[in-house]
Amino acid sequence: MKAAPIRPYASQLHRGLEGHGKGCSLAARRPARNACVVYSFRPFRNTDPPHIARIWASQPAQRGLAQPVSTTVSEQCLFAKHYFDPKGLIIAEHQGKVVGFVHAGFGPNEAGDAISTEVGVTYMLMVDVDLWTTDLADQLLRQGEDYLRSHGAKTLYAGGIHPYNAFYLGLYGGSALPGLLLSDVHFRPLVVRNQYREQDRMVVLHRNLVGYRPQVTRNQRRIGRQVVFESIHAPETKTWWDTSVYGGLDRIRFCLRDRRDQTLLAAVSFWDLEPLATSWGLQAAGMYDFSVDESVRRKGYGTYLMGEALKELQQRGISLVEAQTLMTNAPAQELYKSLGFAPVDHGLIYRRDA
Ligand SMILES: CC(C)(COP(=O)(O)OP(=O)(O)OC[C@H]1O[C@@H](n2cnc3c(N)ncnc32)[C@H](O)[C@@H]1OP(=O)(O)O)[C@@H](O)C(=O)NCCC(=O)NCCS
């Protein structure tokens, strides 16, 4: 896997949607601090990406927020997705100026072969940096929730979390969408004061690969003699949803197979963590789908696979690997710790009934 620069791509899907939301404008009065200010809300239009890019660029620097996000990149990660609905990206205006947006959407059904609207997600919400102290963001959150409810959502999440990862992979969070990051200075406090409750917590871990050497123990040498280590570029995705989310990413999968009968013993995948890694000024890979067959757990296969995988990524010029796991997943956390990963942040999964 090479560390790719931000990639241009072709998209036609949102073209021709201009004017889609005409007549949907809603006016909402902002109380208290600026009682006389009235915002209007409307669906996304094709002319909005530069305004979204401006608002995005005005945000304070945060570890988990890619900067800058050009219109080309936002098109790739957002508007080009074939399930992108302009009505779910609601724009706030004040006196004709775009001052904020909320992006609400859905995830897959259980089979991963279609969208389900049972669960709604507020994927992103931003306002001009000077307006975070007003209640514009609260109004936008409600606008997004209304959109989700109107499509039948019974449960609402704030921030994407697998498998509700339709948008923003690479722009927010890291190797996966982690709910909302503890380091998130505006969006997370907003949802906390709007009755969302923490359901679970992820830990975000980093491993610097500069000077990395895998463990050499007698057990690891024995495993090395028993297995075949394989690299698969652009591996096949399992479902329609996985193809939609990961298909366009630069990915590599590493597998361990039993040398005698080729049985799959363990596998792990990585993707080129762009454009976030460019914001960090390095070449980074995000880890996902790491699993060791149940029959051979706690025998050192996970350690061996990761050791070989990290060595190969290092040789390909990757200098940092990010992993995320649930705080409740003790085996994974112990394994990462033993491999030299260290926590850098947490992801908080927020939910409320619709
Ligand atoms: C997490 C997982 C990949 C570990 O693979 P593994 O091959 O069993 O791990 P290893 O045998 O190499 O263990 C290495 C170290 O990790 C820790 N570890 C592994 N399994 C553990 C467990 N069940 N409880 C506590 N620590 C554990 C230990 O420190 C272990 O070293 P030790 O055996 O010398 O004490 C495996 O349990 C798994 O596939 N789990 C389900 C999928 C998953 O959770 N993936 C990670 C998602 S982020």
The ligand as a MOL file (V3000), in Angstrom:
LIG
                    3D

  0  0  0     0  0            999 V3000
M  V30 BEGIN CTAB
M  V30 COUNTS 48 50 0 0 0
M  V30 BEGIN ATOM
M  V30 1 C -8.0880 -9.8670 20.0200 0
M  V30 2 C -7.5590 -11.0660 19.2470 0
M  V30 3 C -7.2900 -10.6610 17.8100 0
M  V30 4 C -6.2740 -11.5680 19.9120 0
M  V30 5 O -5.6740 -12.5700 19.1130 0
M  V30 6 P -4.8470 -13.7790 19.7570 0
M  V30 7 O -4.1950 -14.5390 18.6670 0
M  V30 8 O -5.7230 -14.5530 20.6620 0
M  V30 9 O -3.7590 -12.9780 20.6130 0
M  V30 10 P -2.3360 -13.5230 21.1010 0
M  V30 11 O -2.4470 -14.9860 21.4160 0
M  V30 12 O -1.2970 -13.1230 20.1360 0
M  V30 13 O -2.1800 -12.7420 22.4870 0
M  V30 14 C -1.2000 -11.7570 22.6860 0
M  V30 15 C -1.4530 -11.0600 24.0070 0
M  V30 16 O -2.7180 -10.3640 23.9540 0
M  V30 17 C -3.3500 -10.4810 25.2360 0
M  V30 18 N -4.5520 -11.3050 25.1290 0
M  V30 19 C -4.9690 -12.0180 24.0850 0
M  V30 20 N -6.1520 -12.6150 24.3600 0
M  V30 21 C -6.4680 -12.2580 25.6180 0
M  V30 22 C -7.5730 -12.5330 26.4710 0
M  V30 23 N -8.6050 -13.3070 26.0690 0
M  V30 24 N -7.5950 -11.9650 27.6920 0
M  V30 25 C -6.5990 -11.1670 28.1170 0
M  V30 26 N -5.5020 -10.8580 27.3410 0
M  V30 27 C -5.4560 -11.4060 26.1160 0
M  V30 28 C -2.3520 -11.1600 26.1600 0
M  V30 29 O -1.5320 -10.1450 26.6910 0
M  V30 30 C -1.5910 -12.0110 25.1700 0
M  V30 31 O -0.3040 -12.3710 25.6400 0
M  V30 32 P -0.1590 -13.6810 26.5890 0
M  V30 33 O -0.9670 -14.7810 25.9800 0
M  V30 34 O 1.3280 -13.9500 26.5660 0
M  V30 35 O -0.6800 -13.2620 27.9290 0
M  V30 36 C -8.5860 -12.2430 19.2980 0
M  V30 37 O -8.9890 -12.4420 20.6290 0
M  V30 38 C -9.8340 -12.0060 18.4680 0
M  V30 39 O -9.8730 -12.3390 17.2590 0
M  V30 40 N -10.8970 -11.4400 19.0650 0
M  V30 41 C -12.1550 -11.1660 18.3680 0
M  V30 42 C -12.0380 -10.0610 17.3520 0
M  V30 43 C -11.5110 -8.7860 17.9980 0
M  V30 44 O -11.8630 -8.4130 19.1000 0
M  V30 45 N -10.6460 -8.0910 17.2250 0
M  V30 46 C -10.0810 -6.8230 17.6210 0
M  V30 47 C -11.0290 -5.7630 17.2300 0
M  V30 48 S -10.3020 -4.1970 17.4060 0
M  V30 END ATOM
M  V30 BEGIN BOND
M  V30 1 1 1 2
M  V30 2 1 2 3
M  V30 3 1 2 4
M  V30 4 1 2 36
M  V30 5 1 4 5
M  V30 6 1 5 6
M  V30 7 2 6 7
M  V30 8 1 6 8
M  V30 9 1 6 9
M  V30 10 1 9 10
M  V30 11 2 10 11
M  V30 12 1 10 12
M  V30 13 1 10 13
M  V30 14 1 13 14
M  V30 15 1 14 15
M  V30 16 1 15 16
M  V30 17 1 15 30
M  V30 18 1 16 17
M  V30 19 1 17 18
M  V30 20 1 17 28
M  V30 21 1 18 19
M  V30 22 1 18 27
M  V30 23 2 19 20
M  V30 24 1 20 21
M  V30 25 1 21 22
M  V30 26 2 21 27
M  V30 27 1 22 23
M  V30 28 2 22 24
M  V30 29 1 24 25
M  V30 30 2 25 26
M  V30 31 1 26 27
M  V30 32 1 28 29
M  V30 33 1 28 30
M  V30 34 1 30 31
M  V30 35 1 31 32
M  V30 36 2 32 33
M  V30 37 1 32 34
M  V30 38 1 32 35
M  V30 39 1 36 37
M  V30 40 1 36 38
M  V30 41 2 38 39
M  V30 42 1 38 40
M  V30 43 1 40 41
M  V30 44 1 41 42
M  V30 45 1 42 43
M  V30 46 2 43 44
M  V30 47 1 43 45
M  V30 48 1 45 46
M  V30 49 1 46 47
M  V30 50 1 47 48
M  V30 END BOND
M  V30 END CTAB
M  END
